[in-house]
């Protein structure tokens, strides 16, 4: 999955949020990846269907009711975001971060199901 997006300086992590865990509102600092932060993208791949009690907030918009396999990105430089899990089931998500290439731009022009921008 990580290779599919053809990123340079790619970092990926499996983010599993368990019941009761909260990641408070924050803005990412990913400036170490490229001199131009506009070249850096963060892509989230939802690994299981949404459950009531799974929360992802981007600014004042709640992202919910996703299906396993849904892919989205957001304006990480400008939108504060947070996650929480008040359900009885873990919420797994693959987070892929890296520097966009021309191949990346071609892929995301067709593949991203939700683009959250300010």
C-alpha positions as CSV (number, residue, x, y, z in Angstrom):
1,X,0.0,0.0,0.0
2,X,2.8,2.4,0.9
3,X,4.6,1.7,-2.5
4,X,1.4,2.4,-4.4
5,X,1.5,6.2,-3.6
6,X,5.1,6.5,-5.0
7,X,6.3,8.9,-2.3
8,X,9.9,9.9,-1.6
9,X,11.2,9.9,2.0
10,X,8.2,7.9,2.9
11,X,7.2,7.1,6.5
12,X,4.3,4.8,7.4
13,X,2.8,3.7,10.6
14,X,0.0,1.6,11.8
15,X,-2.0,3.7,14.2
16,X,-4.2,1.6,16.4
17,X,-6.3,3.6,18.8
18,X,-7.7,1.6,21.7
19,X,-10.8,2.2,23.8
20,X,-10.4,5.4,25.9
21,X,-7.4,6.7,24.0
22,X,-7.4,10.4,22.9
23,X,-5.0,12.4,20.7
24,X,-5.8,16.0,21.4
25,X,-6.2,18.7,18.8
26,X,-2.8,19.6,17.2
27,X,-1.2,20.6,14.0
28,X,1.5,18.4,12.6
29,X,5.1,19.6,12.1
30,X,6.4,17.6,9.1
31,X,8.9,20.2,7.9
32,X,11.9,17.9,8.2
33,X,10.8,15.9,5.1
34,X,11.2,18.6,2.5
35,X,12.3,22.2,2.2
36,X,8.8,23.0,0.7
37,X,6.1,21.6,3.0
38,X,3.6,21.9,0.1
39,X,5.4,18.8,-1.3
40,X,4.6,16.7,1.8
41,X,1.4,14.7,2.0
42,X,-0.2,12.7,4.7
43,X,-2.5,9.9,3.6
44,X,-4.8,7.9,5.8
45,X,-6.0,4.4,4.9
46,X,-8.9,3.2,7.0
47,X,-8.4,-0.5,7.8
48,X,-11.8,-1.4,9.3
49,X,-15.3,0.0,9.0
50,X,-16.2,2.9,11.3
51,X,-17.8,2.0,14.6
52,X,-19.9,4.4,16.7
53,X,-17.5,5.9,19.2
54,X,-14.6,6.3,16.7
55,X,-13.8,10.0,16.3
56,X,-11.6,11.8,13.8
57,X,-11.9,15.6,13.8
58,X,-10.4,17.9,11.2
59,X,-11.0,21.5,12.3
60,X,-14.7,21.7,13.0
61,X,-15.6,18.7,10.7
62,X,-16.0,15.2,12.1
63,X,-14.9,12.5,9.7
64,X,-17.0,9.3,10.3
65,X,-18.9,6.4,8.8
66,X,-15.8,5.3,6.8
67,X,-15.5,1.9,5.3
68,X,-12.5,-0.4,5.3
69,X,-10.3,0.7,2.4
70,X,-11.4,4.3,2.4
71,X,-8.5,6.7,1.8
72,X,-8.3,10.3,2.7
73,X,-5.9,13.2,3.1
74,X,-6.1,16.6,4.7
75,X,-4.4,20.0,4.8
76,X,-2.0,18.9,7.6
77,X,-0.2,22.3,7.7
78,X,-3.3,24.3,8.5
79,X,-6.1,22.1,10.0
80,X,-5.9,21.1,13.6
81,X,-7.0,17.5,14.0
82,X,-7.7,15.0,16.8
83,X,-8.8,11.4,17.3
84,X,-10.5,9.5,20.0
85,X,-11.9,6.1,20.6
86,X,-15.0,5.8,22.8
87,X,-16.1,2.5,21.3
88,X,-15.4,-1.1,22.5
89,X,-13.4,-1.9,19.4
90,X,-9.9,-0.7,18.4
91,X,-9.6,1.7,15.5
92,X,-6.8,0.8,13.1
93,X,-5.6,3.2,10.5
94,X,-2.5,3.2,8.2
95,X,-0.9,6.6,8.1
96,X,1.5,7.2,5.2
97,X,3.6,10.4,5.0
98,X,6.1,11.5,2.4
99,X,7.2,13.8,-0.3
100,X,5.0,13.8,-3.4
101,X,6.5,12.8,-6.8
102,X,4.9,13.3,-10.2
103,X,3.7,9.6,-9.9
104,X,2.1,10.4,-6.5
105,X,0.2,13.4,-8.0
106,X,-1.1,11.2,-10.8
107,X,-2.3,8.5,-8.3
108,X,-4.0,10.9,-5.9
109,X,-5.8,12.8,-8.6
110,X,-7.9,9.6,-9.0
111,X,-7.7,7.7,-5.7
112,X,-8.4,10.0,-2.7
113,X,-12.0,9.6,-1.6
114,X,-12.0,12.6,0.7
115,X,-9.8,15.7,0.6
116,X,-10.2,17.9,3.7
117,X,-8.9,21.4,3.1
118,X,-9.4,24.7,4.9
